[in-house]
Amino acid sequence: MPARERVLRANSSDGTAASISPLAITTGAVFWAAIMTTPLMVVEWRFLPVRGLDNSLLWGAVLYLGVVATAGAFYLWNKGLSLVEAGTASVFFFLQPVVGENRAINTTAAPSP
């Protein structure tokens, strides 16, 4: 299928998942994840000792992990899935753990299982 036809179909307004932009999907997922995990965060902060919250380096690292490593990667994943057919996307979906394990083994000094 030509790229132009995929873009036209992805921008259709028929109410299917293809009509929702990857940015809207990512924004909604991150928003609801934050809403659902905030109560657990409050409980943890109440019962576990939390130190170092005045460290700007800590907040920078948390911001990087939240925005770049999580939301950015999630957006790119959704954008990629919106550009391929469902059958191709399903192959990539099931390859995620295999690629993740191989990257972990090859980039760390941890022994392989």
N, CA, C and O atoms as a GROMACS GRO file, in nm:
protein
  452
    1MET      N    1   0.085  -0.117   0.000
    1MET     CA    2   0.000   0.000   0.000
    1MET      C    3   0.090   0.124   0.000
    1MET      O    4   0.182   0.133   0.081
    2PRO      N    5   0.064   0.217  -0.088
    2PRO     CA    6   0.146   0.340  -0.093
    2PRO      C    7   0.132   0.421   0.035
    2PRO      O    8   0.029   0.418   0.102
    3ALA      N    9   0.237   0.494   0.066
    3ALA     CA   10   0.239   0.574   0.190
    3ALA      C   11   0.127   0.678   0.192
    3ALA      O   12   0.068   0.704   0.296
    4ARG      N   13   0.098   0.737   0.076
    4ARG     CA   14  -0.007   0.839   0.071
    4ARG      C   15  -0.142   0.781   0.109
    4ARG      O   16  -0.220   0.844   0.181
    5GLU      N   17  -0.171   0.660   0.060
    5GLU     CA   18  -0.298   0.595   0.092
    5GLU      C   19  -0.307   0.562   0.241
    5GLU      O   20  -0.414   0.574   0.301
    6ARG      N   21  -0.195   0.519   0.302
    6ARG     CA   22  -0.194   0.490   0.445
    6ARG      C   23  -0.222   0.615   0.525
    6ARG      O   24  -0.297   0.610   0.623
    7VAL      N   25  -0.163   0.727   0.486
    7VAL     CA   26  -0.185   0.853   0.558
    7VAL      C   27  -0.330   0.895   0.545
    7VAL      O   28  -0.391   0.937   0.644
    8LEU      N   29  -0.387   0.885   0.427
    8LEU     CA   30  -0.526   0.922   0.408
    8LEU      C   31  -0.618   0.832   0.491
    8LEU      O   32  -0.714   0.881   0.551
    9ARG      N   33  -0.590   0.702   0.494
    9ARG     CA   34  -0.673   0.611   0.572
    9ARG      C   35  -0.656   0.636   0.721
    9ARG      O   36  -0.753   0.629   0.796
   10ALA      N   37  -0.533   0.665   0.766
   10ALA     CA   38  -0.509   0.691   0.908
   10ALA      C   39  -0.577   0.820   0.954
   10ALA      O   40  -0.610   0.834   1.071
   11ASN      N   41  -0.597   0.913   0.862
   11ASN     CA   42  -0.660   1.040   0.898
   11ASN      C   43  -0.811   1.038   0.875
   11ASN      O   44  -0.876   1.143   0.882
   12SER      N   45  -0.866   0.922   0.848
   12SER     CA   46  -1.011   0.915   0.828
   12SER      C   47  -1.082   0.938   0.961
   12SER      O   48  -1.023   0.922   1.068
   13SER      N   49  -1.206   0.975   0.954
   13SER     CA   50  -1.281   1.006   1.076
   13SER      C   51  -1.396   0.907   1.094
   13SER      O   52  -1.509   0.947   1.121
   14ASP      N   53  -1.367   0.779   1.079
   14ASP     CA   54  -1.472   0.678   1.092
   14ASP      C   55  -1.484   0.624   1.234
   14ASP      O   56  -1.562   0.531   1.257
   15GLY      N   57  -1.409   0.678   1.329
   15GLY     CA   58  -1.420   0.636   1.468
   15GLY      C   59  -1.337   0.514   1.504
   15GLY      O   60  -1.341   0.470   1.619
   16THR      N   61  -1.263   0.460   1.411
   16THR     CA   62  -1.178   0.345   1.442
   16THR      C   63  -1.048   0.391   1.503
   16THR      O   64  -1.019   0.510   1.509
   17ALA      N   65  -0.968   0.295   1.548
   17ALA     CA   66  -0.838   0.329   1.609
   17ALA      C   67  -0.748   0.399   1.509
   17ALA      O   68  -0.663   0.480   1.549
   18ALA      N   69  -0.763   0.370   1.381
   18ALA     CA   70  -0.679   0.435   1.280
   18ALA      C   71  -0.708   0.583   1.270
   18ALA      O   72  -0.624   0.659   1.221
   19SER      N   73  -0.826   0.627   1.316
   19SER     CA   74  -0.860   0.768   1.306
   19SER      C   75  -0.808   0.849   1.425
   19SER      O   76  -0.818   0.972   1.425
   20ILE      N   77  -0.754   0.783   1.526
   20ILE     CA   78  -0.700   0.853   1.643
   20ILE      C   79  -0.550   0.869   1.624
   20ILE      O   80  -0.481   0.772   1.593
   21SER      N   81  -0.499   0.989   1.643
   21SER     CA   82  -0.357   1.013   1.622
   21SER      C   83  -0.273   0.945   1.729
   21SER      O   84  -0.318   0.930   1.843
   22PRO      N   85  -0.152   0.904   1.695
   22PRO     CA   86  -0.063   0.843   1.795
   22PRO      C   87  -0.036   0.936   1.913
   22PRO      O   88  -0.019   0.890   2.026
   23LEU      N   89  -0.031   1.067   1.888
   23LEU     CA   90  -0.009   1.162   1.997
   23LEU      C   91  -0.126   1.163   2.094
   23LEU      O   92  -0.106   1.170   2.216
   24ALA      N   93  -0.249   1.154   2.043
   24ALA     CA   94  -0.367   1.150   2.130
   24ALA      C   95  -0.370   1.021   2.211
   24ALA      O   96  -0.405   1.024   2.329
   25ILE      N   97  -0.334   0.909   2.150
   25ILE     CA   98  -0.329   0.782   2.221
   25ILE      C   99  -0.226   0.788   2.332
   25ILE      O  100  -0.253   0.747   2.445
   26THR      N  101  -0.107   0.838   2.301
   26THR     CA  102   0.000   0.846   2.400
   26THR      C  103  -0.038   0.941   2.513
   26THR      O  104  -0.017   0.909   2.630
   27THR      N  105  -0.092   1.056   2.479
   27THR     CA  106  -0.131   1.153   2.582
   27THR      C  107  -0.237   1.094   2.675
   27THR      O  108  -0.228   1.108   2.797
   28GLY      N  109  -0.336   1.030   2.618
   28GLY     CA  110  -0.440   0.968   2.700
   28GLY      C  111  -0.385   0.857   2.789
   28GLY      O  112  -0.422   0.848   2.906
   29ALA      N  113  -0.298   0.774   2.735
   29ALA     CA  114  -0.241   0.665   2.814
   29ALA      C  115  -0.156   0.717   2.929
   29ALA      O  116  -0.165   0.666   3.041
   30VAL      N  117  -0.073   0.817   2.902
   30VAL     CA  118   0.012   0.874   3.007
   30VAL      C  119  -0.073   0.945   3.112
   30VAL      O  120  -0.045   0.934   3.231
   31PHE      N  121  -0.175   1.016   3.070
   31PHE     CA  122  -0.264   1.085   3.163
   31PHE      C  123  -0.332   0.985   3.258
   31PHE      O  124  -0.328   1.003   3.379
   32TRP      N  125  -0.394   0.880   3.201
   32TRP     CA  126  -0.464   0.784   3.285
   32TRP      C  127  -0.368   0.703   3.371
   32TRP      O  128  -0.402   0.664   3.483
   33ALA      N  129  -0.248   0.676   3.321
   33ALA     CA  130  -0.149   0.606   3.403
   33ALA      C  131  -0.111   0.691   3.524
   33ALA      O  132  -0.096   0.639   3.634
   34ALA      N  133  -0.095   0.820   3.503
   34ALA     CA  134  -0.062   0.909   3.615
   34ALA      C  135  -0.177   0.916   3.716
   34ALA      O  136  -0.154   0.916   3.837
   35ILE      N  137  -0.298   0.922   3.667
   35ILE     CA  138  -0.415   0.924   3.756
   35ILE      C  139  -0.424   0.796   3.839
   35ILE      O  140  -0.450   0.800   3.959
   36MET      N  141  -0.401   0.683   3.775
   36MET     CA  142  -0.416   0.554   3.843
   36MET      C  143  -0.301   0.523   3.939
   36MET      O  144  -0.322   0.453   4.038
   37THR      N  145  -0.181   0.574   3.913
   37THR     CA  146  -0.068   0.541   4.000
   37THR      C  147  -0.046   0.644   4.111
   37THR      O  148   0.028   0.616   4.206
   38THR      N  149  -0.106   0.759   4.102
   38THR     CA  150  -0.087   0.861   4.205
   38THR      C  151  -0.131   0.815   4.344
   38THR      O  152  -0.058   0.841   4.440
   39PRO      N  153  -0.244   0.748   4.361
   39PRO     CA  154  -0.279   0.701   4.496
   39PRO      C  155  -0.175   0.605   4.555
   39PRO      O  156  -0.147   0.611   4.675
   40LEU      N  157  -0.119   0.519   4.474
   40LEU     CA  158  -0.014   0.429   4.523
   40LEU      C  159   0.111   0.507   4.564
   40LEU      O  160   0.177   0.472   4.662
   41MET      N  161   0.142   0.611   4.488
   41MET     CA  162   0.257   0.694   4.521
   41MET      C  163   0.238   0.760   4.658
   41MET      O  164   0.331   0.766   4.738
   42VAL      N  165   0.118   0.810   4.683
   42VAL     CA  166   0.089   0.876   4.810
   42VAL      C  167   0.105   0.776   4.926
   42VAL      O  168   0.162   0.810   5.030
   43VAL      N  169   0.055   0.655   4.908
   43VAL     CA  170   0.068   0.553   5.012
   43VAL      C  171   0.215   0.519   5.036
   43VAL      O  172   0.258   0.509   5.151
   44GLU      N  173   0.292   0.503   4.930
   44GLU     CA  174   0.434   0.473   4.946
   44GLU      C  175   0.506   0.586   5.019
   44GLU      O  176   0.587   0.560   5.108
   45TRP      N  177   0.479   0.710   4.983
   45TRP     CA  178   0.546   0.823   5.048
   45TRP      C  179   0.509   0.832   5.195
   45TRP      O  180   0.588   0.880   5.276
   46ARG      N  181   0.390   0.787   5.229
   46ARG     CA  182   0.347   0.796   5.368
   46ARG      C  183   0.416   0.692   5.456
   46ARG      O  184   0.451   0.721   5.570
   47PHE      N  185   0.436   0.571   5.404
   47PHE     CA  186   0.487   0.462   5.486
   47PHE      C  187   0.633   0.425   5.461
   47PHE      O  188   0.691   0.351   5.540
   48LEU      N  189   0.692   0.473   5.356
   48LEU     CA  190   0.833   0.444   5.329
   48LEU      C  191   0.914   0.572   5.345
   48LEU      O  192   0.868   0.680   5.310
   49PRO      N  193   1.035   0.560   5.398
   49PRO     CA  194   1.117   0.680   5.413
   49PRO      C  195   1.162   0.732   5.276
   49PRO      O  196   1.223   0.660   5.197
   50VAL      N  197   1.132   0.856   5.250
   50VAL     CA  198   1.170   0.919   5.124
   50VAL      C  199   1.264   1.034   5.156
   50VAL      O  200   1.229   1.127   5.229
   51ARG      N  201   1.384   1.027   5.100
   51ARG     CA  202   1.483   1.132   5.123
   51ARG      C  203   1.536   1.184   4.989
   51ARG      O  204   1.525   1.115   4.888
   52GLY      N  205   1.590   1.300   4.989
   52GLY     CA  206   1.655   1.355   4.871
   52GLY      C  207   1.563   1.426   4.774
   52GLY      O  208   1.601   1.449   4.660
   53LEU      N  209   1.443   1.462   4.817
   53LEU     CA  210   1.350   1.528   4.725
   53LEU      C  211   1.389   1.672   4.694
   53LEU      O  212   1.330   1.734   4.606
   54ASP      N  213   1.488   1.724   4.765
   54ASP     CA  214   1.534   1.860   4.737
   54ASP      C  215   1.649   1.861   4.635
   54ASP      O  216   1.706   1.967   4.607
   55ASN      N  217   1.684   1.746   4.581
   55ASN     CA  218   1.794   1.733   4.486
   55ASN      C  219   1.742   1.757   4.344
   55ASN      O  220   1.658   1.681   4.295
   56SER      N  221   1.792   1.860   4.278
   56SER     CA  222   1.745   1.892   4.142
   56SER      C  223   1.790   1.786   4.042
   56SER      O  224   1.721   1.765   3.942
   57LEU      N  225   1.902   1.720   4.065
   57LEU     CA  226   1.947   1.614   3.976
   57LEU      C  227   1.848   1.497   3.978
   57LEU      O  228   1.822   1.436   3.874
   58LEU      N  229   1.795   1.467   4.094
   58LEU     CA  230   1.695   1.361   4.107
   58LEU      C  231   1.570   1.395   4.026
   58LEU      O  232   1.520   1.311   3.952
   59TRP      N  233   1.521   1.517   4.038
   59TRP     CA  234   1.402   1.557   3.965
   59TRP      C  235   1.428   1.561   3.815
   59TRP      O  236   1.339   1.530   3.736
   60GLY      N  237   1.548   1.598   3.775
   60GLY     CA  238   1.584   1.596   3.633
   60GLY      C  239   1.583   1.454   3.578
   60GLY      O  240   1.536   1.430   3.467
   61ALA      N  241   1.636   1.360   3.656
   61ALA     CA  242   1.636   1.221   3.614
   61ALA      C  243   1.495   1.165   3.605
   61ALA      O  244   1.463   1.092   3.510
   62VAL      N  245   1.410   1.198   3.701
   62VAL     CA  246   1.271   1.153   3.698
   62VAL      C  247   1.198   1.213   3.579
   62VAL      O  248   1.122   1.144   3.511
   63LEU      N  249   1.221   1.340   3.552
   63LEU     CA  250   1.159   1.405   3.437
   63LEU      C  251   1.205   1.342   3.306
   63LEU      O  252   1.125   1.320   3.216
   64TYR      N  253   1.335   1.313   3.295
   64TYR     CA  254   1.388   1.248   3.176
   64TYR      C  255   1.323   1.110   3.156
   64TYR      O  256   1.280   1.076   3.046
   65LEU      N  257   1.318   1.031   3.264
   65LEU     CA  258   1.258   0.898   3.253
   65LEU      C  259   1.110   0.904   3.216
   65LEU      O  260   1.062   0.821   3.139
   66GLY      N  261   1.041   1.003   3.269
   66GLY     CA  262   0.899   1.014   3.240
   66GLY      C  263   0.870   1.065   3.100
   66GLY      O  264   0.783   1.012   3.031
   67VAL      N  265   0.942   1.169   3.058
   67VAL     CA  266   0.911   1.233   2.930
   67VAL      C  267   0.981   1.164   2.814
   67VAL      O  268   0.916   1.125   2.717
   68VAL      N  269   1.111   1.148   2.822
   68VAL     CA  270   1.186   1.095   2.708
   68VAL      C  271   1.176   0.943   2.700
   68VAL      O  272   1.135   0.888   2.598
   69ALA      N  273   1.213   0.877   2.808
   69ALA     CA  274   1.221   0.732   2.803
   69ALA      C  275   1.086   0.664   2.800
   69ALA      O  276   1.074   0.555   2.742
   70THR      N  277   0.985   0.722   2.859
   70THR     CA  278   0.855   0.656   2.862
   70THR      C  279   0.760   0.715   2.759
   70THR      O  280   0.720   0.646   2.665
   71ALA      N  281   0.723   0.841   2.774
   71ALA     CA  282   0.625   0.901   2.684
   71ALA      C  283   0.680   0.913   2.542
   71ALA      O  284   0.607   0.888   2.445
   72GLY      N  285   0.805   0.951   2.527
   72GLY     CA  286   0.864   0.963   2.394
   72GLY      C  287   0.870   0.830   2.321
   72GLY      O  288   0.834   0.821   2.204
   73ALA      N  289   0.916   0.728   2.390
   73ALA     CA  290   0.924   0.595   2.329
   73ALA      C  291   0.785   0.540   2.299
   73ALA      O  292   0.764   0.477   2.195
   74PHE      N  293   0.691   0.564   2.389
   74PHE     CA  294   0.553   0.518   2.368
   74PHE      C  295   0.492   0.587   2.246
   74PHE      O  296   0.422   0.523   2.168
   75TYR      N  297   0.518   0.717   2.230
   75TYR     CA  298   0.468   0.788   2.112
   75TYR      C  299   0.528   0.731   1.984
   75TYR      O  300   0.457   0.707   1.887
   76LEU      N  301   0.660   0.710   1.983
   76LEU     CA  302   0.725   0.656   1.864
   76LEU      C  303   0.672   0.517   1.830
   76LEU      O  304   0.654   0.484   1.713
   77TRP      N  305   0.648   0.434   1.933
   77TRP     CA  306   0.591   0.301   1.912
   77TRP      C  307   0.453   0.313   1.849
   77TRP      O  308   0.424   0.244   1.751
   78ASN      N  309   0.366   0.399   1.903
   78ASN     CA  310   0.232   0.415   1.847
   78ASN      C  311   0.236   0.472   1.706
   78ASN      O  312   0.157   0.432   1.621
   79LYS      N  313   0.327   0.564   1.681
   79LYS     CA  314   0.340   0.621   1.547
   79LYS      C  315   0.383   0.514   1.448
   79LYS      O  316   0.330   0.506   1.337
   80GLY      N  317   0.480   0.432   1.488
   80GLY     CA  318   0.524   0.323   1.402
   80GLY      C  319   0.412   0.224   1.373
   80GLY      O  320   0.397   0.178   1.260
   81LEU      N  321   0.335   0.190   1.475
   81LEU     CA  322   0.223   0.097   1.454
   81LEU      C  323   0.117   0.155   1.363
   81LEU      O  324   0.050   0.080   1.292
   82SER      N  325   0.101   0.286   1.365
   82SER     CA  326   0.000   0.347   1.278
   82SER      C  327   0.043   0.348   1.132
   82SER      O  328  -0.040   0.370   1.044
   83LEU      N  329   0.170   0.324   1.105
   83LEU     CA  330   0.220   0.329   0.967
   83LEU      C  331   0.229   0.192   0.901
   83LEU      O  332   0.259   0.184   0.782
   84VAL      N  333   0.203   0.085   0.974
   84VAL     CA  334   0.213  -0.049   0.916
   84VAL      C  335   0.079  -0.120   0.928
   84VAL      O  336  -0.010  -0.079   1.002
   85GLU      N  337   0.066  -0.228   0.852
   85GLU     CA  338  -0.055  -0.309   0.856
   85GLU      C  339  -0.063  -0.385   0.988
   85GLU      O  340   0.038  -0.399   1.057
   86ALA      N  341  -0.181  -0.434   1.022
   86ALA     CA  342  -0.203  -0.503   1.149
   86ALA      C  343  -0.118  -0.630   1.160
   86ALA      O  344  -0.065  -0.659   1.267
   87GLY      N  345  -0.104  -0.705   1.053
   87GLY     CA  346  -0.024  -0.828   1.057
   87GLY      C  347   0.122  -0.799   1.085
   87GLY      O  348   0.186  -0.872   1.161
   88THR      N  349   0.176  -0.696   1.025
   88THR     CA  350   0.314  -0.657   1.050
   88THR      C  351   0.331  -0.606   1.192
   88THR      O  352   0.430  -0.638   1.258
   89ALA      N  353   0.236  -0.529   1.239
   89ALA     CA  354   0.243  -0.477   1.376
   89ALA      C  355   0.240  -0.590   1.478
   89ALA      O  356   0.308  -0.582   1.580
   90SER      N  357   0.163  -0.695   1.451
   90SER     CA  358   0.156  -0.807   1.546
   90SER      C  359   0.289  -0.878   1.558
   90SER      O  360   0.324  -0.926   1.666
   91VAL      N  361   0.364  -0.887   1.450
   91VAL     CA  362   0.497  -0.949   1.457
   91VAL      C  363   0.589  -0.866   1.545
   91VAL      O  364   0.660  -0.921   1.629
   92PHE      N  365   0.588  -0.736   1.526
   92PHE     CA  366   0.673  -0.649   1.608
   92PHE      C  367   0.632  -0.653   1.754
   92PHE      O  368   0.717  -0.646   1.843
   93PHE      N  369   0.502  -0.663   1.780
   93PHE     CA  370   0.454  -0.668   1.917
   93PHE      C  371   0.512  -0.788   1.991
   93PHE      O  372   0.555  -0.776   2.106
   94PHE      N  373   0.513  -0.904   1.927
   94PHE     CA  374   0.564  -1.024   1.993
   94PHE      C  375   0.716  -1.032   1.992
   94PHE      O  376   0.773  -1.114   2.064
   95LEU      N  377   0.782  -0.951   1.912
   95LEU     CA  378   0.928  -0.948   1.913
   95LEU      C  379   0.984  -0.856   2.022
   95LEU      O  380   1.103  -0.862   2.051
   96GLN      N  381   0.901  -0.772   2.084
   96GLN     CA  382   0.947  -0.680   2.187
   96GLN      C  383   1.027  -0.748   2.298
   96GLN      O  384   1.138  -0.704   2.326
   97PRO      N  385   0.977  -0.853   2.362
   97PRO     CA  386   1.054  -0.913   2.472
   97PRO      C  387   1.184  -0.976   2.424
   97PRO      O  388   1.283  -0.975   2.496
   98VAL      N  389   1.184  -1.031   2.305
   98VAL     CA  390   1.305  -1.094   2.252
   98VAL      C  391   1.413  -0.989   2.228
   98VAL      O  392   1.529  -1.007   2.267
   99VAL      N  393   1.376  -0.881   2.164
   99VAL     CA  394   1.472  -0.772   2.138
   99VAL      C  395   1.518  -0.709   2.268
   99VAL      O  396   1.636  -0.679   2.284
  100GLY      N  397   1.426  -0.689   2.363
  100GLY     CA  398   1.462  -0.632   2.493
  100GLY      C  399   1.561  -0.719   2.568
  100GLY      O  400   1.658  -0.669   2.625
  101GLU      N  401   1.538  -0.849   2.567
  101GLU     CA  402   1.630  -0.940   2.636
  101GLU      C  403   1.767  -0.941   2.569
  101GLU      O  404   1.870  -0.938   2.637
  102ASN      N  405   1.769  -0.946   2.437
  102ASN     CA  406   1.897  -0.945   2.366
  102ASN      C  407   1.975  -0.816   2.391
  102ASN      O  408   2.096  -0.819   2.410
  103ARG      N  409   1.905  -0.703   2.392
  103ARG     CA  410   1.974  -0.576   2.419
  103ARG      C  411   2.026  -0.572   2.562
  103ARG      O  412   2.136  -0.522   2.587
  104ALA      N  413   1.949  -0.625   2.656
  104ALA     CA  414   1.994  -0.627   2.796
  104ALA      C  415   2.116  -0.715   2.812
  104ALA      O  416   2.210  -0.677   2.882
  105ILE      N  417   2.116  -0.830   2.749
  105ILE     CA  418   2.230  -0.921   2.760
  105ILE      C  419   2.354  -0.862   2.695
  105ILE      O  420   2.464  -0.872   2.748
  106ASN      N  421   2.336  -0.799   2.580
  106ASN     CA  422   2.451  -0.749   2.504
  106ASN      C  423   2.503  -0.616   2.553
  106ASN      O  424   2.615  -0.578   2.519
  107THR      N  425   2.426  -0.542   2.633
  107THR     CA  426   2.473  -0.411   2.680
  107THR      C  427   2.508  -0.406   2.827
  107THR      O  428   2.552  -0.303   2.877
  108THR      N  429   2.489  -0.516   2.898
  108THR     CA  430   2.524  -0.519   3.040
  108THR      C  431   2.621  -0.633   3.066
  108THR      O  432   2.641  -0.721   2.982
  109ALA      N  433   2.679  -0.630   3.184
  109ALA     CA  434   2.773  -0.735   3.221
  109ALA      C  435   2.703  -0.849   3.295
  109ALA      O  436   2.769  -0.938   3.348
  110ALA      N  437   2.570  -0.846   3.298
  110ALA     CA  438   2.495  -0.951   3.368
  110ALA      C  439   2.506  -1.083   3.294
  110ALA      O  440   2.504  -1.085   3.171
  111PRO      N  441   2.519  -1.192   3.366
  111PRO     CA  442   2.526  -1.322   3.299
  111PRO      C  443   2.392  -1.358   3.237
  111PRO      O  444   2.286  -1.322   3.290
  112SER      N  445   2.397  -1.428   3.126
  112SER     CA  446   2.273  -1.469   3.060
  112SER      C  447   2.211  -1.586   3.136
  112SER      O  448   2.282  -1.663   3.201
  113PRO      N  449   2.080  -1.598   3.129
  113PRO     CA  450   2.011  -1.705   3.205
  113PRO      C  451   2.038  -1.843   3.151
  113PRO      O  452   1.988  -1.941   3.205
   0.00000   0.00000   0.00000
